[in-house]
Amino acid sequence: MQGGFLTEAIGTLAAICTTIAFIPQALLVLKRRETRDISLAMYIVFNTGLALWLAYGVAIASWPIIIANIITLCLALAILGAKLRYG
C-alpha cells in the first residue's frame, strides 16, 4: 500500500499548491475591486469546473479533492461575484 500513500500524498500536495496559488488573485480583486481585465466567461466556466471537481471528489470520497475544491470554489465565486458587481 506504499503506492497508495504516495499517490494520496501527491494529490494532497497538488491540491494545496493549486488552492494556495489562487489566494493572491482573490485577495487582489477583492481589495482593489477592479475586474475589468478579468474574463466573465472564463470565471463562469472555471466555477463550473470547480463545482464538477467537487462533485467528483464527493463521488470518490477523496478529501484532498473535496477540501481543495470547496476552498477554491469559494475564492473563485467571490471573484465572479466581484466581476458581476464591479464589471
DOFI-840076 format. One record per residue: x, y, z of N, C-alpha, C in turn; residue number from 0. Coordinates in Angstrom, 3 decimals. Layout:
! residues N
+----------+----------+----------+----------+----------+----------+----------+----------+----------+------+
:      n.x :      n.y :      n.z :     ca.x :     ca.y :     ca.z :      c.x :      c.y :      c.z : resi :
+----------+----------+----------+----------+----------+----------+----------+----------+----------+------+
:        X :        Y :        Z :        X :        Y :        Z :        X :        Y :        Z :  NUM :
...
+----------+----------+----------+----------+----------+----------+----------+----------+----------+------+
This chain:
! residues 87
+----------+----------+----------+----------+----------+----------+----------+----------+----------+------+
:      n.x :      n.y :      n.z :     ca.x :     ca.y :     ca.z :      c.x :      c.y :      c.z : resi :
+----------+----------+----------+----------+----------+----------+----------+----------+----------+------+
:    0.807 :   -1.206 :    0.000 :    0.000 :    0.000 :    0.000 :    0.845 :    1.262 :    0.000 :    0 :
:    2.146 :    1.123 :   -0.135 :    3.018 :    2.295 :   -0.189 :    2.658 :    3.179 :   -1.373 :    1 :
:    2.337 :    2.574 :   -2.527 :    1.952 :    3.334 :   -3.705 :    0.688 :    4.146 :   -3.478 :    2 :
:   -0.250 :    3.596 :   -2.725 :   -1.482 :    4.309 :   -2.401 :   -1.216 :    5.531 :   -1.552 :    3 :
:   -0.331 :    5.390 :   -0.580 :    0.033 :    6.522 :    0.260 :    0.724 :    7.601 :   -0.557 :    4 :
:    1.644 :    7.200 :   -1.427 :    2.371 :    8.155 :   -2.251 :    1.418 :    8.885 :   -3.196 :    5 :
:    0.512 :    8.159 :   -3.776 :   -0.471 :    8.764 :   -4.682 :   -1.331 :    9.775 :   -3.942 :    6 :
:   -1.791 :    9.408 :   -2.769 :   -2.615 :   10.317 :   -1.954 :   -1.810 :   11.543 :   -1.522 :    7 :
:   -0.540 :   11.343 :   -1.174 :    0.321 :   12.458 :   -0.773 :    0.542 :   13.420 :   -1.935 :    8 :
:    0.756 :   12.894 :   -3.133 :    0.932 :   13.738 :   -4.312 :   -0.347 :   14.527 :   -4.595 :    9 :
:   -1.482 :   13.872 :   -4.521 :   -2.762 :   14.551 :   -4.732 :   -3.015 :   15.632 :   -3.706 :   10 :
:   -2.680 :   15.346 :   -2.459 :   -2.863 :   16.336 :   -1.397 :   -1.960 :   17.538 :   -1.618 :   11 :
:   -0.702 :   17.297 :   -1.950 :    0.232 :   18.392 :   -2.203 :   -0.208 :   19.218 :   -3.410 :   12 :
:   -0.669 :   18.563 :   -4.463 :   -1.167 :   19.281 :   -5.637 :   -2.369 :   20.147 :   -5.274 :   13 :
:   -3.285 :   19.614 :   -4.473 :   -4.465 :   20.368 :   -4.050 :   -4.074 :   21.582 :   -3.221 :   14 :
:   -3.124 :   21.414 :   -2.326 :   -2.656 :   22.527 :   -1.501 :   -2.031 :   23.609 :   -2.370 :   15 :
:   -1.162 :   23.215 :   -3.286 :   -0.476 :   24.187 :   -4.156 :   -1.454 :   24.970 :   -5.021 :   16 :
:   -2.380 :   24.275 :   -5.671 :   -3.297 :   24.976 :   -6.565 :   -4.280 :   25.863 :   -5.799 :   17 :
:   -4.640 :   25.470 :   -4.603 :   -5.531 :   26.297 :   -3.799 :   -4.803 :   27.531 :   -3.277 :   18 :
:   -3.621 :   27.355 :   -2.739 :   -2.834 :   28.479 :   -2.230 :   -2.497 :   29.453 :   -3.355 :   19 :
:   -2.202 :   28.946 :   -4.534 :   -1.853 :   29.804 :   -5.666 :   -2.993 :   30.741 :   -6.046 :   20 :
:   -4.205 :   30.362 :   -5.764 :   -5.366 :   31.161 :   -6.134 :   -5.646 :   32.288 :   -5.143 :   21 :
:   -5.164 :   32.184 :   -3.928 :   -5.464 :   33.160 :   -2.877 :   -5.013 :   34.579 :   -3.228 :   22 :
:   -3.782 :   34.811 :   -3.714 :   -3.381 :   36.189 :   -4.018 :   -4.282 :   36.880 :   -5.045 :   23 :
:   -4.719 :   36.163 :   -6.070 :   -5.614 :   36.756 :   -7.066 :   -6.934 :   37.164 :   -6.442 :   24 :
:   -7.498 :   36.289 :   -5.633 :   -8.773 :   36.597 :   -4.988 :   -8.635 :   37.803 :   -4.069 :   25 :
:   -7.572 :   37.841 :   -3.280 :   -7.372 :   38.966 :   -2.364 :   -7.179 :   40.274 :   -3.123 :   26 :
:   -6.431 :   40.236 :   -4.206 :   -6.191 :   41.429 :   -5.014 :   -7.489 :   41.969 :   -5.615 :   27 :
:   -8.298 :   41.091 :   -6.173 :   -9.569 :   41.520 :   -6.764 :  -10.490 :   42.093 :   -5.695 :   28 :
:  -10.573 :   41.431 :   -4.560 :  -11.473 :   41.900 :   -3.511 :  -10.979 :   43.206 :   -2.891 :   29 :
:   -9.681 :   43.386 :   -2.812 :   -9.112 :   44.613 :   -2.244 :   -9.291 :   45.799 :   -3.194 :   30 :
:   -8.942 :   45.598 :   -4.472 :   -8.968 :   46.698 :   -5.443 :  -10.333 :   46.921 :   -6.079 :   31 :
:  -11.180 :   45.904 :   -6.029 :  -12.490 :   45.957 :   -6.680 :  -12.361 :   46.309 :   -8.161 :   32 :
:  -11.304 :   45.805 :   -8.754 :  -11.021 :   46.047 :  -10.173 :  -11.081 :   44.716 :  -10.909 :   33 :
:  -12.054 :   44.594 :  -11.792 :  -12.249 :   43.328 :  -12.501 :  -12.353 :   43.509 :  -14.010 :   34 :
:  -12.021 :   44.691 :  -14.495 :  -12.166 :   44.985 :  -15.919 :  -11.395 :   43.996 :  -16.796 :   35 :
:  -10.216 :   43.600 :  -16.373 :   -9.374 :   42.714 :  -17.179 :   -9.630 :   41.228 :  -16.947 :   36 :
:  -10.640 :   40.907 :  -16.170 :  -10.973 :   39.511 :  -15.893 :  -12.106 :   39.081 :  -16.815 :   37 :
:  -11.944 :   37.934 :  -17.427 :  -12.950 :   37.410 :  -18.344 :  -14.121 :   36.792 :  -17.581 :   38 :
:  -15.311 :   37.327 :  -17.828 :  -16.516 :   36.783 :  -17.204 :  -16.754 :   35.344 :  -17.658 :   39 :
:  -16.612 :   35.100 :  -18.952 :  -16.836 :   33.749 :  -19.474 :  -15.876 :   32.745 :  -18.843 :   40 :
:  -14.610 :   33.145 :  -18.690 :  -13.617 :   32.240 :  -18.090 :  -14.015 :   31.886 :  -16.660 :   41 :
:  -14.455 :   32.869 :  -15.883 :  -14.808 :   32.583 :  -14.496 :  -16.090 :   31.774 :  -14.375 :   42 :
:  -17.008 :   31.932 :  -15.310 :  -18.206 :   31.089 :  -15.302 :  -17.814 :   29.636 :  -15.575 :   43 :
:  -17.004 :   29.426 :  -16.601 :  -16.555 :   28.067 :  -16.938 :  -15.689 :   27.502 :  -15.816 :   44 :
:  -14.793 :   28.323 :  -15.261 :  -13.899 :   27.879 :  -14.189 :  -14.690 :   27.439 :  -12.956 :   45 :
:  -15.681 :   28.232 :  -12.546 :  -16.501 :   27.870 :  -11.391 :  -17.300 :   26.600 :  -11.658 :   46 :
:  -17.781 :   26.452 :  -12.876 :  -18.482 :   25.217 :  -13.240 :  -17.548 :   24.018 :  -13.108 :   47 :
:  -16.327 :   24.176 :  -13.615 :  -15.338 :   23.102 :  -13.499 :  -15.021 :   22.765 :  -12.053 :   48 :
:  -14.874 :   23.784 :  -11.221 :  -14.603 :   23.533 :   -9.803 :  -15.756 :   22.788 :   -9.136 :   49 :
:  -16.978 :   23.187 :   -9.474 :  -18.149 :   22.504 :   -8.903 :  -18.180 :   21.038 :   -9.346 :   50 :
:  -17.813 :   20.796 :  -10.598 :  -17.775 :   19.417 :  -11.082 :  -16.655 :   18.618 :  -10.419 :   51 :
:  -15.486 :   19.240 :  -10.219 :  -14.399 :   18.562 :   -9.493 :  -14.838 :   18.247 :   -8.063 :   52 :
:  -15.569 :   19.175 :   -7.445 :  -16.071 :   18.935 :   -6.094 :  -17.024 :   17.743 :   -6.084 :   53 :
:  -17.937 :   17.707 :   -7.054 :  -18.866 :   16.574 :   -7.143 :  -18.109 :   15.265 :   -7.363 :   54 :
:  -17.087 :   15.306 :   -8.191 :  -16.257 :   14.125 :   -8.428 :  -15.556 :   13.695 :   -7.138 :   55 :
:  -15.000 :   14.666 :   -6.414 :  -14.336 :   14.352 :   -5.149 :  -15.276 :   13.701 :   -4.151 :   56 :
:  -16.494 :   14.211 :   -4.100 :  -17.501 :   13.611 :   -3.212 :  -17.830 :   12.196 :   -3.684 :   57 :
:  -17.990 :   12.019 :   -4.997 :  -18.344 :   10.702 :   -5.541 :  -17.291 :    9.642 :   -5.242 :   58 :
:  -16.014 :   10.038 :   -5.247 :  -14.956 :    9.061 :   -4.975 :  -14.429 :    9.162 :   -3.542 :   59 :
:  -15.057 :   10.031 :   -2.747 :  -14.697 :   10.221 :   -1.332 :  -13.219 :   10.583 :   -1.156 :   60 :
:  -12.750 :   11.534 :   -1.957 :  -11.359 :   11.980 :   -1.869 :  -11.303 :   13.330 :   -1.156 :   61 :
:  -10.875 :   13.302 :    0.114 :  -10.842 :   14.527 :    0.905 :   -9.935 :   15.606 :    0.336 :   62 :
:   -8.773 :   15.294 :   -0.217 :   -7.965 :   16.365 :   -0.821 :   -8.702 :   17.092 :   -1.953 :   63 :
:   -9.399 :   16.343 :   -2.783 :  -10.151 :   16.956 :   -3.878 :  -11.331 :   17.753 :   -3.330 :   64 :
:  -12.015 :   17.213 :   -2.372 :  -13.182 :   17.888 :   -1.791 :  -12.774 :   19.204 :   -1.131 :   65 :
:  -11.821 :   19.158 :   -0.236 :  -11.428 :   20.353 :    0.514 :  -10.836 :   21.418 :   -0.402 :   66 :
:   -9.924 :   21.017 :   -1.288 :   -9.300 :   21.982 :   -2.196 :  -10.341 :   22.661 :   -3.073 :   67 :
:  -11.294 :   21.903 :   -3.560 :  -12.278 :   22.496 :   -4.449 :  -13.324 :   23.318 :   -3.718 :   68 :
:  -13.623 :   23.003 :   -2.487 :  -14.507 :   23.861 :   -1.690 :  -13.846 :   25.226 :   -1.491 :   69 :
:  -12.589 :   25.209 :   -1.072 :  -11.878 :   26.466 :   -0.817 :  -11.713 :   27.275 :   -2.106 :   70 :
:  -11.234 :   26.624 :   -3.162 :  -11.006 :   27.336 :   -4.420 :  -12.322 :   27.817 :   -5.019 :   71 :
:  -13.382 :   27.029 :   -4.897 :  -14.681 :   27.449 :   -5.405 :  -15.172 :   28.688 :   -4.661 :   72 :
:  -14.990 :   28.742 :   -3.364 :  -15.378 :   29.932 :   -2.600 :  -14.607 :   31.166 :   -3.083 :   73 :
:  -13.305 :   31.010 :   -3.281 :  -12.489 :   32.125 :   -3.756 :  -12.905 :   32.539 :   -5.174 :   74 :
:  -13.106 :   31.569 :   -6.042 :  -13.476 :   31.875 :   -7.423 :  -14.882 :   32.479 :   -7.509 :   75 :
:  -15.782 :   32.015 :   -6.662 :  -17.122 :   32.609 :   -6.629 :  -17.071 :   34.052 :   -6.137 :   76 :
:  -16.170 :   34.333 :   -5.205 :  -16.000 :   35.719 :   -4.740 :  -15.516 :   36.602 :   -5.886 :   77 :
:  -14.581 :   36.096 :   -6.674 :  -14.091 :   36.853 :   -7.824 :  -15.200 :   37.021 :   -8.867 :   78 :
:  -15.943 :   35.958 :   -9.132 :  -17.057 :   36.037 :  -10.075 :  -18.097 :   37.046 :   -9.588 :   79 :
:  -18.393 :   37.011 :   -8.303 :  -19.332 :   37.977 :   -7.733 :  -18.828 :   39.408 :   -7.881 :   80 :
:  -17.539 :   39.616 :   -7.655 :  -16.949 :   40.938 :   -7.821 :  -17.026 :   41.378 :   -9.285 :   81 :
:  -16.774 :   40.440 :  -10.201 :  -16.856 :   40.751 :  -11.618 :  -18.268 :   41.171 :  -11.992 :   82 :
:  -19.247 :   40.461 :  -11.490 :  -20.640 :   40.803 :  -11.784 :  -21.043 :   42.140 :  -11.152 :   83 :
:  -20.494 :   42.425 :   -9.980 :  -20.842 :   43.661 :   -9.276 :  -20.107 :   44.878 :   -9.815 :   84 :
:  -18.801 :   44.724 :  -10.049 :  -17.989 :   45.881 :  -10.423 :  -17.700 :   45.973 :  -11.916 :   85 :
:  -18.051 :   44.913 :  -12.663 :  -17.854 :   44.924 :  -14.112 :  -16.448 :   44.659 :  -14.456 :   86 :
+----------+----------+----------+----------+----------+----------+----------+----------+----------+------+
